Amino acid sequence: MAKSTQLETRRPAAVERPPAVRTGLLGWLHQNLFSSWFNSLLTVVAVLLLARVIPPLLNWFVVNAVWTATDPAACKEASGACWAMIHEKYRLILFGRYPYEQQWRPLLGILVLAAVIGVSCNRTFWKPWLADAWIGVLVVWFVLMWGGVLGLPFVPNNLWGGLPLTLILTVIGLAVAFPVSILLALGRRSRMPVIRVISVGYIELIRGVPLISLLFMASFMLPLFLPTGASIDEVLRAQVAIIMFSAAYLAEAIRGGLQAIPNGQYEAAHALGLTYWQTQRKIILPQAITIAIPSIVNIFIGLFKDTSLVAIVSLTDLLLSMRQAIADPLWRRFFVEGYIFIAMIYFCVCFFMSKYSQYLETQFDTSRSR
Amino acid sequence: MSESTPNGNQPMVQLIGVHKWFGQFHVLKNIDLQVDKGERIVICGPSGSGKSTMIRCINRLEEHQQGQIIVDGVELTHDLKNIDTVRREVGMVFQHFNLFPHLTVLENCTLAPVWVRGMPKKDAETTAMQYLERVQIPEQASKYPGQLSGGQQQRVAIARSLCMQPNIMLFDEPTSALDPEMISEVLDVMIDLAETGMTMLCVTHEMGFARKVANRVIFMDEGEIIEMNEPEAFFHHPQSERTKLFLSQILSH
């Protein structure tokens, strides 16, 4: 008894503050830049290097650059970048050979697409109506691009080009490839031999060939197998090749996620009486896809940039439309500016995808409280 | 159809001459067991003795290769319909809880009633809250499993099974993965459940629990049922040498 009262009267250890660290600008500098003689040396070298590199770059990009000029001669005299070329040619770069006075249609198309993507990014809108919204937007997009109805002049899709083409090849490519890839990944893990062999065969075959060869086959070999007179649209052929290609890659990313799910999850779902598809849909896939987000986004980003390969089957994607734009002999020498311009467009889209995937990862992390 | 309607005399679980092999390894050897409605069975034995495998055969998480298993009048065969029927009636609690980490506690509990039983979501939530109250964690309903302690997770797992309103509950070492101070909170829930007349088969080494609630205690070794008796007799007058040795090992501490 005496012992227990002793225990009760014992005071808990005093709560102490963590040891003080030097704070403020000087503290930060000391900790991060000058913590040892070697780090100090690296800091000095780095600063000197930056001092050499930044001013000329700044001069070329901003100070000496020509921003607006209708005459390429003005650019020739300046020592900086010729952004006037972009100013002059941006509509050709962005929309390719789409009829000039109709280019508000692809622009509107891009905006509508961007709007629905923006809405889809918010998790609270992941409801059944969002799927309807997507279908609606795609219909609107194709009506805008093709026209021929509602008083819009018809524009055949061999005149489509630039950013709208790149975007739609990516968006439809991913939207169709994603469900296909889930089936492939499940098929590869199926206990039914026929389904497994088909899935493995498909994935290995498609992964084993370059996208270029798939595009070639889709556009030059496919017509050979079709009855004479029948033809499949060129854009559609490229689109199918992109879907087939990305489905194989996505399937492997999703399989990676599936393999990380412990067996206990299947057992618990089965013990509760859930069927195979209910188990996959409600228990396994949500977890597997969350795990696979980094590699899935990696493939998304890769695919977005790979759409530029459709140039090889003479579709005018963003890259090719830029190259056609600078084919103008007057502006040809300013091709670097053209590449920088579209590089920035590609970068913005990819950076957005990357940031969004990081946001999703934190959203799905249920081990932390939110 | 008349077979599947339970009557008073019919055993809830019946294993007749059940054999199972993992490859060449003979895990279950000629198991005969009959469990009546409302009976509480505790199964113990050294690891690798086949006790988990035996109860996992009862809801077909493992497939037996010989003999018959009849659960509430439905025989487990390759017929998927029968398997679904049995799984709807049999709840299971696992050693490692196996909660769904991407769903909240409440969603864990409502998922199967909504999708398997076709219960309206509102009703499923009401039922789920009742069971969460019974396992004394209604306040955790909106949390995710990863935010709970082991003992709390296991209680959620029990509630999740109960939400399907099963006739039989299987427990596969429900306290083995828990820290010592959390074992009793789970056992309390199980004792409470036993008092409601639930048919229970528990693989566990909690002998205090066995003494308190079991109608029969089964000792298994090397795939066989070595001894089966009422707790009093089982603990005080074990018949077989292997049972004596096992009991001396687990009770000596």
Interface residues (C-beta under 8 A of the other chain):
Chain A: P262 G264 Q265 E267 A268 A269 H270 A271 L272 G273 L274 T275 Q278 K282 I283 P286 Q287 T290 F364 T366 S367 R368 S369
Chain B: N59 R60 L61 D84 R87 R88 V90 G91 M92 F94 H96 N98 L99 F100 P101 H102 L111 A112 W115 V116 K143 Y144 P145 G146 Q147 A157 R160 S161 M164
